[in-house]
Amino acid sequence: SSGINAEYGEVRVKFEPLETGVRDYQVNVVDTNNRVLLERWLVHTTADLPVVSRTYDLPLSRSLVPTTKQISFVNPYTTERVFKLKTNRPELLSFRDNLLSVPSKQSVNIGLVLSPLAMSNFNYIMVFVNDVQQKCEECFAVRIT
């Protein structure tokens, strides 16, 4: 018997990797009142890069201040959709707006804010355009030149 009450028999884990590869994570269920370990699981994960639909070459001048750039995105759906933006390198790239509300079949610009550190030797910075359930709808690669 695991000691876990039947009403807590399901554990949901949200996995949002920022890097590709295979990793193992240990998940512990602890009774916080008694500080007793109730259950332990090893979660084995594999993360692959989504298909990159477009690569943007962005020239950056050497600067000590963040640089702003834009890339375009088209909503392929026949209804307005909300998309959430993420990156694999949040220390190098942020977004002017993390959420995009895009009318049906319309194009919008995604405002990028690139840290001066982005000029370092990083080959690609990935931009993930996710739906509201965090499913990757589109993936762009940004190459700093």
C-alpha positions in Angstrom: 0.0 0.0 0.0 1.4 3.4 -1.0 -0.4 5.3 1.8 -1.9 7.7 -0.7 -5.6 8.3 -0.1 -7.7 7.1 -3.1 -8.8 10.7 -3.9 -5.2 11.5 -4.6 -4.5 8.5 -6.7 -3.7 10.5 -9.8 -0.7 12.7 -10.2 -0.5 15.1 -13.1 2.9 16.3 -14.3 3.3 19.2 -16.7 6.5 18.8 -18.8 7.6 21.8 -20.8 11.2 21.2 -21.8 13.4 24.1 -23.1 16.1 21.7 -24.4 16.1 18.6 -26.5 17.3 15.3 -25.1 16.6 12.5 -22.6 16.3 13.2 -18.9 15.1 11.5 -15.8 13.3 13.3 -13.0 12.5 12.1 -9.5 9.0 13.0 -8.3 8.3 12.7 -4.6 4.9 12.8 -2.9 5.3 14.1 0.7 2.9 14.4 3.5 3.7 18.0 4.5 2.1 17.7 7.9 4.1 14.8 9.0 7.1 15.2 6.6 6.8 11.6 5.5 7.6 10.4 2.0 4.5 8.7 0.7 5.6 7.8 -2.8 8.4 8.2 -5.2 8.5 7.9 -9.0 11.2 8.2 -11.7 9.8 10.0 -14.7 11.8 9.3 -17.9 11.4 12.0 -20.6 12.4 12.5 -24.2 12.1 15.9 -25.8 12.6 16.4 -29.5 12.6 19.7 -31.4 9.4 20.4 -33.3 9.7 20.9 -37.0 11.1 24.3 -37.7 8.8 26.0 -40.2 11.0 29.0 -40.8 14.5 30.3 -40.0 15.1 34.0 -39.6 18.6 35.5 -39.9 18.7 38.6 -37.7 21.7 40.9 -38.0 22.7 42.4 -34.6 25.2 45.1 -34.0 27.4 44.9 -31.0 25.6 46.9 -28.3 25.2 47.0 -24.6 21.5 47.6 -24.8 18.7 45.2 -25.9 17.9 45.2 -29.5 14.3 44.9 -30.9 13.4 42.9 -34.0 10.2 41.6 -35.6 9.3 38.3 -37.3 5.9 37.5 -38.8 3.3 34.9 -38.0 0.1 33.9 -39.8 -2.9 32.4 -38.1 -3.7 29.5 -40.4 -7.2 29.0 -38.8 -10.6 30.2 -40.0 -11.3 31.7 -36.5 -9.4 34.2 -34.3 -7.0 32.4 -32.0 -4.8 33.3 -29.1 -1.3 32.0 -29.1 1.4 32.0 -26.4 5.0 32.7 -27.2 7.9 30.8 -25.6 11.6 30.5 -26.3 14.3 28.0 -25.3 16.6 30.8 -24.3 14.6 33.3 -22.1 17.9 34.8 -20.9 18.7 35.9 -24.5 15.2 36.6 -26.0 12.0 37.9 -24.7 8.8 39.1 -26.4 7.2 42.4 -26.5 3.9 40.6 -25.8 3.8 36.9 -24.6 0.2 36.5 -25.9 -0.9 37.1 -29.5 -4.6 37.4 -30.4 -4.6 36.9 -34.2 -7.6 37.3 -36.4 -8.5 34.5 -38.8 -6.0 34.0 -41.7 -4.2 37.3 -40.7 -0.5 38.0 -40.3 1.0 39.7 -37.2 4.4 40.8 -36.2 6.0 39.1 -33.2 8.1 41.7 -31.3 11.4 40.2 -30.2 13.7 41.8 -27.6 17.3 40.4 -27.9 19.7 40.7 -25.0 23.2 41.9 -25.8 24.3 38.4 -24.7 22.6 37.1 -27.9 25.7 38.2 -29.8 27.6 35.3 -28.1 28.2 32.1 -29.9 24.7 30.8 -29.9 23.7 29.2 -33.2 19.9 29.3 -32.9 17.3 30.6 -30.5 14.0 28.9 -30.9 10.6 30.7 -30.9 7.6 28.5 -30.1 4.1 29.6 -31.0 1.8 27.6 -28.8 -2.0 27.3 -28.5 -3.6 28.1 -25.1 -3.2 24.4 -24.1 0.6 24.9 -24.7 0.6 22.6 -27.8 3.3 23.8 -30.2 1.6 25.2 -33.3 4.7 26.6 -35.0 8.4 26.7 -34.4 10.8 29.4 -35.7 14.6 29.4 -35.5 16.3 32.7 -35.0 19.9 32.8 -36.1 21.9 35.8 -34.9 24.3 37.1 -37.6 
